[in-house]
Amino acid sequence: MSNKFEQISLKPGFMKHNGGVMFRNISDSEYEFKSSINENHLNAAGITHGGYLSAIIGNVKILKKTKTLVFLFCELKTNNKIITSASGIWKILKIKPSD
């Protein structure tokens, strides 16, 4: 990945249908992602659906990575103001070769 935002929703499915996710590397352990609001995200009143928070920039930092787990922290911002944050532990899955 480069320092420019790149579309990572390439396969057909939910995320690509909803406009996808743009992603870029900040450093080896920090990343940013964003998504744009499109007309299909609006309800009948012309307001973004309450569950769609991707009208903002997300900052992700990997706190620790082991052979099997990734510990991370994320902040979602709008107008440089943090509106929510989360932490998580992701399991690294190994892809089995197909027969």
C-alpha positions in Angstrom: 0.0 0.0 0.0 1.1 3.6 -0.6 0.5 6.8 1.4 -2.4 7.5 -0.9 -5.9 6.2 -0.1 -6.6 3.1 -2.2 -9.9 1.2 -2.6 -9.6 -2.2 -0.8 -13.2 -3.4 -1.4 -12.5 -5.2 -4.7 -14.6 -8.3 -4.4 -18.4 -8.2 -4.9 -20.2 -8.2 -1.6 -21.6 -6.0 1.1 -18.7 -3.5 1.5 -18.3 -3.0 -2.3 -22.0 -2.6 -2.8 -22.0 0.2 -0.1 -19.2 2.1 -1.7 -16.2 0.3 -0.3 -13.5 1.4 2.0 -10.5 3.5 1.2 -7.3 2.6 3.1 -3.7 3.9 3.4 -0.6 3.2 5.5 0.7 5.8 7.9 3.5 3.7 9.2 4.3 0.0 9.8 1.8 0.0 12.7 -0.6 2.9 11.9 -3.3 3.1 9.2 -6.2 5.3 8.1 -9.4 4.3 6.4 -12.4 6.3 5.1 -15.6 5.9 3.1 -17.8 8.4 1.4 -21.5 8.9 1.8 -23.5 8.1 -1.3 -27.1 8.6 -2.2 -27.8 4.9 -1.4 -26.7 5.5 2.2 -29.6 8.1 2.8 -33.0 7.3 4.2 -36.3 8.8 3.0 -35.6 12.0 4.9 -32.2 12.4 3.1 -30.2 11.7 6.3 -27.5 9.0 6.6 -28.6 5.8 8.3 -27.7 5.9 12.0 -25.6 2.8 11.7 -23.4 4.2 9.0 -20.4 5.9 10.7 -18.1 5.9 7.8 -18.6 9.6 6.9 -15.4 10.0 9.0 -11.7 9.2 9.1 -10.7 6.1 11.1 -7.2 5.8 12.6 -6.0 2.3 13.5 -2.9 1.5 15.5 -1.5 -2.0 16.0 -0.5 -2.2 19.6 1.0 -5.7 19.5 1.3 -8.5 17.0 2.1 -12.1 17.8 2.2 -15.2 15.5 -1.5 -15.8 16.0 -3.1 -12.5 17.3 -3.2 -8.8 16.5 -4.1 -6.3 19.3 -5.3 -2.9 17.9 -6.9 0.4 18.8 -9.1 2.5 16.6 -10.5 6.1 16.7 -13.2 7.4 14.4 -13.1 11.2 13.8 -15.1 13.9 12.1 -13.8 17.4 11.8 -10.7 16.3 13.9 -13.0 15.4 16.8 -13.0 11.9 18.2 -16.6 10.6 18.0 -15.9 7.0 19.0 -13.1 4.5 19.8 -12.7 0.8 20.0 -10.1 -1.8 20.7 -9.9 -5.4 19.5 -8.1 -8.6 19.2 -8.0 -10.2 15.8 -7.1 -13.9 15.2 -4.6 -14.4 12.3 -6.1 -17.1 10.1 -3.9 -19.2 7.8 -5.2 -19.8 4.3 -5.1 -23.4 3.3 -4.0 -24.1 -0.3 -6.9 -25.2 -2.5 -6.8 -28.7 -4.0 
